[in-house]
Amino acid sequence: MPIATGHEREELAAELEGKKIIEDVNNPVGPFGTKEAPAVVKSYYDKRIVGCPGGEGEDEHDVVWFWLEKGKLHGCPVCSQYFVLEVVGPGGPLDGHGDDRH
């Protein structure tokens, strides 16, 4: 295995076993999310930035960016599409430290 640490090492080790830790994390696609069946966005961490382009055709709108957090349902204020975060790694904060503010 090449020299690697942290998340990169985990990904390489999984690939050697024929697995993929994070599948389609950077380009999520799927049906329009509703409150009852929200669009699932995968993340290695407990929150990530997501951009909503709306639906298709006339339902498209300029991209609206927002933070999507684990355990919180989020609705787009323009098109009312709903999103939920699925953590597919060990989770935790983006910077690798506790979420305590200094």
N, CA, C and O atoms as CSV, one atom per row, in Angstrom:
chain,resi,resn,atom,element,x,y,z
A,1,MET,N,N,0.852,-1.173,0.000
A,1,MET,CA,C,0.000,0.000,0.000
A,1,MET,C,C,0.895,1.232,0.000
A,1,MET,O,O,1.920,1.253,0.682
A,2,PRO,N,N,0.513,2.273,-0.769
A,2,PRO,CA,C,1.282,3.508,-0.765
A,2,PRO,C,C,1.236,4.169,0.613
A,2,PRO,O,O,0.384,3.846,1.441
A,3,ILE,N,N,2.153,5.086,0.840
A,3,ILE,CA,C,2.167,5.808,2.104
A,3,ILE,C,C,0.965,6.736,2.147
A,3,ILE,O,O,0.781,7.563,1.254
A,4,ALA,N,N,0.151,6.602,3.179
A,4,ALA,CA,C,-1.028,7.442,3.342
A,4,ALA,C,C,-1.430,7.427,4.816
A,4,ALA,O,O,-1.102,6.495,5.551
A,5,THR,N,N,-2.135,8.458,5.232
A,5,THR,CA,C,-2.633,8.529,6.603
A,5,THR,C,C,-4.081,8.982,6.590
A,5,THR,O,O,-4.602,9.429,5.568
A,6,GLY,N,N,-4.717,8.860,7.738
A,6,GLY,CA,C,-6.072,9.373,7.914
A,6,GLY,C,C,-7.079,8.777,6.959
A,6,GLY,O,O,-7.083,7.577,6.684
A,7,HIS,N,N,-7.943,9.662,6.455
A,7,HIS,CA,C,-9.031,9.234,5.573
A,7,HIS,C,C,-8.511,8.596,4.289
A,7,HIS,O,O,-9.089,7.624,3.801
A,8,GLU,N,N,-7.424,9.135,3.739
A,8,GLU,CA,C,-6.874,8.561,2.512
A,8,GLU,C,C,-6.454,7.111,2.743
A,8,GLU,O,O,-6.680,6.260,1.883
A,9,ARG,N,N,-5.849,6.821,3.887
A,9,ARG,CA,C,-5.432,5.452,4.210
A,9,ARG,C,C,-6.647,4.524,4.320
A,9,ARG,O,O,-6.620,3.395,3.831
A,10,GLU,N,N,-7.705,5.007,4.963
A,10,GLU,CA,C,-8.933,4.214,5.088
A,10,GLU,C,C,-9.516,3.894,3.715
A,10,GLU,O,O,-9.954,2.769,3.470
A,11,GLU,N,N,-9.522,4.874,2.824
A,11,GLU,CA,C,-10.045,4.650,1.479
A,11,GLU,C,C,-9.210,3.630,0.717
A,11,GLU,O,O,-9.756,2.736,0.072
A,12,LEU,N,N,-7.883,3.758,0.790
A,12,LEU,CA,C,-7.003,2.824,0.089
A,12,LEU,C,C,-7.149,1.406,0.632
A,12,LEU,O,O,-7.200,0.449,-0.141
A,13,ALA,N,N,-7.216,1.262,1.961
A,13,ALA,CA,C,-7.379,-0.060,2.565
A,13,ALA,C,C,-8.698,-0.691,2.124
A,13,ALA,O,O,-8.749,-1.886,1.832
A,14,ALA,N,N,-9.757,0.103,2.075
A,14,ALA,CA,C,-11.066,-0.409,1.638
A,14,ALA,C,C,-11.019,-0.828,0.176
A,14,ALA,O,O,-11.588,-1.857,-0.188
A,15,GLU,N,N,-10.354,-0.050,-0.666
A,15,GLU,CA,C,-10.253,-0.388,-2.085
A,15,GLU,C,C,-9.510,-1.700,-2.291
A,15,GLU,O,O,-9.853,-2.473,-3.185
A,16,LEU,N,N,-8.484,-1.958,-1.463
A,16,LEU,CA,C,-7.752,-3.222,-1.562
A,16,LEU,C,C,-8.649,-4.411,-1.225
A,16,LEU,O,O,-8.418,-5.523,-1.700
A,17,GLU,N,N,-9.680,-4.170,-0.397
A,17,GLU,CA,C,-10.648,-5.211,-0.050
A,17,GLU,C,C,-11.822,-5.244,-1.022
A,17,GLU,O,O,-12.759,-6.022,-0.843
A,18,GLY,N,N,-11.771,-4.406,-2.041
A,18,GLY,CA,C,-12.851,-4.370,-3.032
A,18,GLY,C,C,-14.059,-3.572,-2.585
A,18,GLY,O,O,-15.146,-3.732,-3.140
A,19,LYS,N,N,-13.885,-2.716,-1.591
A,19,LYS,CA,C,-14.987,-1.901,-1.081
A,19,LYS,C,C,-14.738,-0.444,-1.426
A,19,LYS,O,O,-13.618,-0.044,-1.746
A,20,LYS,N,N,-15.798,0.334,-1.356
A,20,LYS,CA,C,-15.679,1.771,-1.553
A,20,LYS,C,C,-16.335,2.428,-0.347
A,20,LYS,O,O,-17.535,2.279,-0.118
A,21,ILE,N,N,-15.526,3.162,0.427
A,21,ILE,CA,C,-16.045,3.783,1.648
A,21,ILE,C,C,-17.116,4.813,1.324
A,21,ILE,O,O,-18.204,4.798,1.900
A,22,ILE,N,N,-16.801,5.693,0.408
A,22,ILE,CA,C,-17.728,6.772,0.090
A,22,ILE,C,C,-18.138,6.653,-1.367
A,22,ILE,O,O,-17.346,6.918,-2.272
A,23,GLU,N,N,-19.356,6.260,-1.578
A,23,GLU,CA,C,-19.896,6.073,-2.922
A,23,GLU,C,C,-20.729,7.301,-3.285
A,23,GLU,O,O,-21.664,7.646,-2.563
A,24,ASP,N,N,-20.410,7.947,-4.368
A,24,ASP,CA,C,-21.187,9.077,-4.881
A,24,ASP,C,C,-21.345,10.218,-3.886
A,24,ASP,O,O,-22.397,10.856,-3.853
A,25,VAL,N,N,-20.324,10.493,-3.072
A,25,VAL,CA,C,-20.421,11.575,-2.108
A,25,VAL,C,C,-20.362,12.936,-2.782
A,25,VAL,O,O,-21.074,13.856,-2.380
A,26,ASN,N,N,-19.529,13.076,-3.797
A,26,ASN,CA,C,-19.338,14.387,-4.403
A,26,ASN,C,C,-20.389,14.765,-5.422
A,26,ASN,O,O,-20.538,15.950,-5.722
A,27,ASN,N,N,-21.123,13.817,-5.966
A,27,ASN,CA,C,-22.140,14.115,-6.978
A,27,ASN,C,C,-23.417,13.341,-6.689
A,27,ASN,O,O,-23.760,12.413,-7.421
A,28,PRO,N,N,-24.127,13.720,-5.618
A,28,PRO,CA,C,-25.344,12.971,-5.313
A,28,PRO,C,C,-26.416,13.199,-6.371
A,28,PRO,O,O,-26.604,14.317,-6.851
A,29,VAL,N,N,-27.104,12.144,-6.722
A,29,VAL,CA,C,-28.226,12.225,-7.647
A,29,VAL,C,C,-29.351,11.357,-7.104
A,29,VAL,O,O,-29.118,10.411,-6.352
A,30,GLY,N,N,-30.546,11.688,-7.487
A,30,GLY,CA,C,-31.681,10.890,-7.038
A,30,GLY,C,C,-32.968,11.652,-7.230
A,30,GLY,O,O,-32.979,12.745,-7.795
A,31,PRO,N,N,-34.056,11.071,-6.757
A,31,PRO,CA,C,-35.356,11.709,-6.923
A,31,PRO,C,C,-35.474,12.972,-6.074
A,31,PRO,O,O,-34.743,13.153,-5.100
A,32,PHE,N,N,-36.400,13.833,-6.458
A,32,PHE,CA,C,-36.682,15.068,-5.730
A,32,PHE,C,C,-37.092,14.702,-4.312
A,32,PHE,O,O,-37.989,13.882,-4.118
A,33,GLY,N,N,-36.445,15.300,-3.325
A,33,GLY,CA,C,-36.710,14.959,-1.927
A,33,GLY,C,C,-37.969,15.614,-1.386
A,33,GLY,O,O,-38.189,16.810,-1.575
A,34,THR,N,N,-38.788,14.827,-0.716
A,34,THR,CA,C,-39.991,15.334,-0.057
A,34,THR,C,C,-39.804,15.219,1.454
A,34,THR,O,O,-38.846,14.600,1.917
A,35,LYS,N,N,-40.702,15.805,2.209
A,35,LYS,CA,C,-40.605,15.727,3.668
A,35,LYS,C,C,-40.694,14.278,4.128
A,35,LYS,O,O,-40.014,13.883,5.075
A,36,GLU,N,N,-41.528,13.484,3.464
A,36,GLU,CA,C,-41.706,12.076,3.825
A,36,GLU,C,C,-40.557,11.202,3.321
A,36,GLU,O,O,-40.222,10.195,3.945
A,37,ALA,N,N,-39.959,11.583,2.199
A,37,ALA,CA,C,-38.849,10.820,1.599
A,37,ALA,C,C,-37.778,11.803,1.122
A,37,ALA,O,O,-37.665,12.073,-0.074
A,38,PRO,N,N,-36.992,12.337,2.066
A,38,PRO,CA,C,-35.999,13.338,1.695
A,38,PRO,C,C,-34.881,12.778,0.827
A,38,PRO,O,O,-34.588,11.583,0.861
A,39,ALA,N,N,-34.263,13.662,0.050
A,39,ALA,CA,C,-33.089,13.283,-0.740
A,39,ALA,C,C,-31.956,13.009,0.247
A,39,ALA,O,O,-31.703,13.813,1.144
A,40,VAL,N,N,-31.279,11.882,0.083
A,40,VAL,CA,C,-30.193,11.495,0.981
A,40,VAL,C,C,-28.870,11.966,0.393
A,40,VAL,O,O,-28.529,11.635,-0.742
A,41,VAL,N,N,-28.127,12.746,1.182
A,41,VAL,CA,C,-26.806,13.241,0.796
A,41,VAL,C,C,-25.798,12.581,1.729
A,41,VAL,O,O,-25.932,12.660,2.950
A,42,LYS,N,N,-24.792,11.931,1.154
A,42,LYS,CA,C,-23.798,11.226,1.962
A,42,LYS,C,C,-22.633,12.140,2.306
A,42,LYS,O,O,-22.268,13.033,1.542
A,43,SER,N,N,-22.060,11.891,3.477
A,43,SER,CA,C,-20.926,12.689,3.930
A,43,SER,C,C,-20.030,11.847,4.819
A,43,SER,O,O,-20.494,10.942,5.514
A,44,TYR,N,N,-18.765,12.149,4.789
A,44,TYR,CA,C,-17.811,11.490,5.668
A,44,TYR,C,C,-17.871,12.112,7.062
A,44,TYR,O,O,-17.471,11.482,8.041
A,45,TYR,N,N,-18.365,13.334,7.151
A,45,TYR,CA,C,-18.434,14.076,8.410
A,45,TYR,C,C,-19.884,14.297,8.833
A,45,TYR,O,O,-20.814,13.911,8.124
A,46,ASP,N,N,-20.065,14.924,9.999
A,46,ASP,CA,C,-21.398,15.147,10.555
A,46,ASP,C,C,-22.141,16.321,9.924
A,46,ASP,O,O,-23.309,16.555,10.232
A,47,LYS,N,N,-21.467,17.061,9.042
A,47,LYS,CA,C,-22.152,18.116,8.291
A,47,LYS,C,C,-21.364,18.409,7.024
A,47,LYS,O,O,-20.167,18.135,6.942
A,48,ARG,N,N,-22.054,18.972,6.040
A,48,ARG,CA,C,-21.404,19.344,4.790
A,48,ARG,C,C,-22.223,20.418,4.100
A,48,ARG,O,O,-23.402,20.606,4.398
A,49,ILE,N,N,-21.588,21.117,3.179
A,49,ILE,CA,C,-22.284,22.127,2.394
A,49,ILE,C,C,-22.938,21.437,1.204
A,49,ILE,O,O,-22.320,20.609,0.535
A,50,VAL,N,N,-24.193,21.789,0.948
A,50,VAL,CA,C,-24.967,21.197,-0.147
A,50,VAL,C,C,-25.545,22.332,-0.979
A,50,VAL,O,O,-25.920,23.376,-0.445
A,51,GLY,N,N,-25.616,22.125,-2.278
A,51,GLY,CA,C,-26.243,23.088,-3.170
A,51,GLY,C,C,-27.473,22.489,-3.811
A,51,GLY,O,O,-27.401,21.410,-4.399
A,52,CYS,N,N,-28.607,23.171,-3.709
A,52,CYS,CA,C,-29.851,22.690,-4.311
A,52,CYS,C,C,-30.116,23.460,-5.602
A,52,CYS,O,O,-30.254,24.683,-5.574
A,53,PRO,N,N,-30.190,22.747,-6.750
A,53,PRO,CA,C,-30.495,23.404,-8.026
A,53,PRO,C,C,-31.984,23.367,-8.367
A,53,PRO,O,O,-32.388,23.811,-9.442
A,54,GLY,N,N,-32.798,22.839,-7.453
A,54,GLY,CA,C,-34.227,22.708,-7.722
A,54,GLY,C,C,-34.526,21.421,-8.455
A,54,GLY,O,O,-33.718,20.492,-8.457
A,55,GLY,N,N,-35.679,21.368,-9.070
A,55,GLY,CA,C,-36.077,20.186,-9.825
A,55,GLY,C,C,-35.615,20.285,-11.267
A,55,GLY,O,O,-34.596,20.910,-11.563
A,56,GLU,N,N,-36.368,19.665,-12.160
A,56,GLU,CA,C,-36.017,19.681,-13.579
A,56,GLU,C,C,-36.931,20.628,-14.344
A,56,GLU,O,O,-38.050,20.909,-13.917
A,57,GLY,N,N,-36.443,21.114,-15.473
A,57,GLY,CA,C,-37.250,21.985,-16.337
A,57,GLY,C,C,-37.605,23.291,-15.661
A,57,GLY,O,O,-36.727,24.013,-15.190
A,58,GLU,N,N,-38.883,23.594,-15.611
A,58,GLU,CA,C,-39.345,24.853,-15.022
A,58,GLU,C,C,-39.102,24.917,-13.520
A,58,GLU,O,O,-39.121,26.003,-12.940
A,59,ASP,N,N,-38.877,23.783,-12.887
A,59,ASP,CA,C,-38.663,23.752,-11.437
A,59,ASP,C,C,-37.221,24.049,-11.041
A,59,ASP,O,O,-36.912,24.132,-9.852
A,60,GLU,N,N,-36.321,24.211,-12.040
A,60,GLU,CA,C,-34.925,24.553,-11.733
A,60,GLU,C,C,-34.862,25.974,-11.197
A,60,GLU,O,O,-35.693,26.818,-11.534
A,61,HIS,N,N,-33.854,26.228,-10.349
A,61,HIS,CA,C,-33.606,27.580,-9.853
A,61,HIS,C,C,-32.106,27.754,-9.648
A,61,HIS,O,O,-31.352,26.783,-9.715
A,62,ASP,N,N,-31.676,28.980,-9.399
A,62,ASP,CA,C,-30.266,29.205,-9.092
A,62,ASP,C,C,-29.904,28.353,-7.880
A,62,ASP,O,O,-30.742,28.107,-7.013
A,63,VAL,N,N,-28.664,27.910,-7.826
A,63,VAL,CA,C,-28.239,27.031,-6.731
A,63,VAL,C,C,-28.316,27.779,-5.402
A,63,VAL,O,O,-27.794,28.884,-5.255
A,64,VAL,N,N,-28.978,27.143,-4.447
A,64,VAL,CA,C,-29.076,27.659,-3.083
A,64,VAL,C,C,-28.165,26.789,-2.224
A,64,VAL,O,O,-28.348,25.574,-2.160
A,65,TRP,N,N,-27.174,27.411,-1.558
A,65,TRP,CA,C,-26.197,26.677,-0.752
A,65,TRP,C,C,-26.599,26.715,0.713
A,65,TRP,O,O,-27.099,27.729,1.201
A,66,PHE,N,N,-26.378,25.600,1.417
A,66,PHE,CA,C,-26.699,25.538,2.848
A,66,PHE,C,C,-25.882,24.445,3.518
A,66,PHE,O,O,-25.359,23.548,2.857
A,67,TRP,N,N,-25.778,24.534,4.849
A,67,TRP,CA,C,-25.144,23.473,5.630
A,67,TRP,C,C,-26.190,22.418,5.925
A,67,TRP,O,O,-27.284,22.738,6.390
A,68,LEU,N,N,-25.864,21.165,5.660
A,68,LEU,CA,C,-26.723,20.038,5.988
A,68,LEU,C,C,-26.058,19.307,7.146
A,68,LEU,O,O,-24.887,18.938,7.052
A,69,GLU,N,N,-26.790,19.092,8.238
A,69,GLU,CA,C,-26.218,18.501,9.433
A,69,GLU,C,C,-26.883,17.172,9.780
A,69,GLU,O,O,-28.071,16.967,9.534
A,70,LYS,N,N,-26.090,16.282,10.353
A,70,LYS,CA,C,-26.557,14.956,10.776
A,70,LYS,C,C,-27.747,15.114,11.732
A,70,LYS,O,O,-27.712,15.909,12.671
A,71,GLY,N,N,-28.789,14.340,11.466
A,71,GLY,CA,C,-29.954,14.335,12.342
A,71,GLY,C,C,-30.930,15.472,12.140
A,71,GLY,O,O,-31.911,15.576,12.877
A,72,LYS,N,N,-30.685,16.338,11.149
A,72,LYS,CA,C,-31.568,17.477,10.909
A,72,LYS,C,C,-32.105,17.428,9.484
A,72,LYS,O,O,-31.335,17.316,8.530
A,73,LEU,N,N,-33.410,17.512,9.341
A,73,LEU,CA,C,-34.058,17.601,8.039
A,73,LEU,C,C,-33.950,19.049,7.572
A,73,LEU,O,O,-34.206,19.971,8.346
A,74,HIS,N,N,-33.571,19.254,6.308
A,74,HIS,CA,C,-33.440,20.617,5.787
A,74,HIS,C,C,-34.268,20.773,4.520
A,74,HIS,O,O,-34.194,19.944,3.613
A,75,GLY,N,N,-35.053,21.837,4.466
A,75,GLY,CA,C,-35.856,22.126,3.287
A,75,GLY,C,C,-35.322,23.331,2.537
A,75,GLY,O,O,-34.980,24.343,3.148
A,76,CYS,N,N,-35.249,23.231,1.225
A,76,CYS,CA,C,-34.815,24.354,0.393
A,76,CYS,C,C,-35.899,25.440,0.450
A,76,CYS,O,O,-37.074,25.143,0.233
A,77,PRO,N,N,-35.522,26.689,0.739
A,77,PRO,CA,C,-36.525,27.755,0.833
A,77,PRO,C,C,-37.130,28.152,-0.517
A,77,PRO,O,O,-38.157,28.830,-0.548
A,78,VAL,N,N,-36.513,27.744,-1.635
A,78,VAL,CA,C,-37.012,28.129,-2.951
A,78,VAL,C,C,-37.968,27.077,-3.517
A,78,VAL,O,O,-39.067,27.415,-3.958
A,79,CYS,N,N,-37.560,25.812,-3.508
A,79,CYS,CA,C,-38.369,24.777,-4.172
A,79,CYS,C,C,-39.000,23.773,-3.207
A,79,CYS,O,O,-39.734,22.883,-3.638
A,80,SER,N,N,-38.726,23.903,-1.913
A,80,SER,CA,C,-39.274,23.014,-0.881
A,80,SER,C,C,-38.803,21.571,-1.008
A,80,SER,O,O,-39.473,20.656,-0.530
A,81,GLN,N,N,-37.651,21.360,-1.652
A,81,GLN,CA,C,-37.073,20.016,-1.663
A,81,GLN,C,C,-36.429,19.782,-0.294
A,81,GLN,O,O,-35.835,20.693,0.282
A,82,TYR,N,N,-36.551,18.558,0.220
A,82,TYR,CA,C,-36.002,18.235,1.535
A,82,TYR,C,C,-34.788,17.324,1.403
A,82,TYR,O,O,-34.702,16.489,0.502
A,83,PHE,N,N,-33.851,17.515,2.333
A,83,PHE,CA,C,-32.593,16.778,2.341
A,83,PHE,C,C,-32.312,16.246,3.742
A,83,PHE,O,O,-32.728,16.831,4.742
A,84,VAL,N,N,-31.597,15.123,3.788
A,84,VAL,CA,C,-31.125,14.563,5.048
A,84,VAL,C,C,-29.708,14.053,4.817
A,84,VAL,O,O,-29.374,13.607,3.718
A,85,LEU,N,N,-28.876,14.118,5.854
A,85,LEU,CA,C,-27.482,13.708,5.750
A,85,LEU,C,C,-27.306,12.281,6.239
A,85,LEU,O,O,-27.812,11.909,7.298
A,86,GLU,N,N,-26.579,11.478,5.457
A,86,GLU,CA,C,-26.216,10.123,5.872
A,86,GLU,C,C,-24.701,10.089,6.037
A,86,GLU,O,O,-23.960,10.279,5.072
A,87,VAL,N,N,-24.243,9.847,7.269
A,87,VAL,CA,C,-22.807,9.789,7.543
A,87,VAL,C,C,-22.316,8.400,7.168
A,87,VAL,O,O,-22.799,7.401,7.702
A,88,VAL,N,N,-21.347,8.334,6.240
A,88,VAL,CA,C,-20.843,7.055,5.740
A,88,VAL,C,C,-19.413,6.781,6.193
A,88,VAL,O,O,-18.760,5.872,5.680
A,89,GLY,N,N,-18.937,7.548,7.131
A,89,GLY,CA,C,-17.611,7.344,7.710
A,89,GLY,C,C,-17.738,7.402,9.219
A,89,GLY,O,O,-18.830,7.223,9.759
A,90,PRO,N,N,-16.647,7.646,9.897
A,90,PRO,CA,C,-16.715,7.716,11.357
A,90,PRO,C,C,-17.414,8.966,11.863
A,90,PRO,O,O,-17.716,9.055,13.053
A,91,GLY,N,N,-17.680,9.932,10.996
A,91,GLY,CA,C,-18.364,11.150,11.412
A,91,GLY,C,C,-17.434,12.098,12.131
A,91,GLY,O,O,-16.214,12.018,11.991
A,92,GLY,N,N,-18.008,12.982,12.889
A,92,GLY,CA,C,-17.234,13.967,13.620
A,92,GLY,C,C,-17.197,15.291,12.885
A,92,GLY,O,O,-17.743,15.425,11.790
A,93,PRO,N,N,-16.538,16.280,13.506
A,93,PRO,CA,C,-16.467,17.601,12.892
A,93,PRO,C,C,-15.522,17.631,11.702
A,93,PRO,O,O,-14.649,16.774,11.565
A,94,LEU,N,N,-15.708,18.626,10.845
A,94,LEU,CA,C,-14.911,18.739,9.623
A,94,LEU,C,C,-13.427,18.925,9.879
A,94,LEU,O,O,-12.606,18.450,9.094
A,95,ASP,N,N,-13.059,19.611,10.965
A,95,ASP,CA,C,-11.650,19.896,11.224
A,95,ASP,C,C,-10.944,18.791,12.006
A,95,ASP,O,O,-9.745,18.884,12.269
A,96,GLY,N,N,-11.681,17.748,12.378
A,96,GLY,CA,C,-11.080,16.642,13.108
A,96,GLY,C,C,-10.935,16.883,14.587
A,96,GLY,O,O,-10.393,16.041,15.303
A,97,HIS,N,N,-11.414,18.031,15.061
A,97,HIS,CA,C,-11.355,18.357,16.484
A,97,HIS,C,C,-12.758,18.404,17.045
A,97,HIS,O,O,-13.731,18.292,16.299
A,98,GLY,N,N,-12.872,18.567,18.344
A,98,GLY,CA,C,-14.186,18.695,18.962
A,98,GLY,C,C,-14.909,19.905,18.439
A,98,GLY,O,O,-14.294,20.784,17.836
A,99,ASP,N,N,-16.199,19.968,18.658
A,99,ASP,CA,C,-17.013,21.070,18.160
A,99,ASP,C,C,-17.079,22.209,19.167
A,99,ASP,O,O,-17.934,23.086,19.045
A,100,ASP,N,N,-16.186,22.214,20.169
A,100,ASP,CA,C,-16.196,23.296,21.137
A,100,ASP,C,C,-15.529,24.530,20.541
A,100,ASP,O,O,-14.434,24.453,19.983
A,101,ARG,N,N,-16.194,25.644,20.666
A,101,ARG,CA,C,-15.703,26.904,20.086
A,101,ARG,C,C,-14.766,27.572,21.087
A,101,ARG,O,O,-15.067,27.625,22.279
A,102,HIS,N,N,-13.629,28.081,20.608
A,102,HIS,CA,C,-12.680,28.763,21.482
A,102,HIS,C,C,-12.750,30.239,21.274
A,102,HIS,O,O,-12.021,30.989,21.924
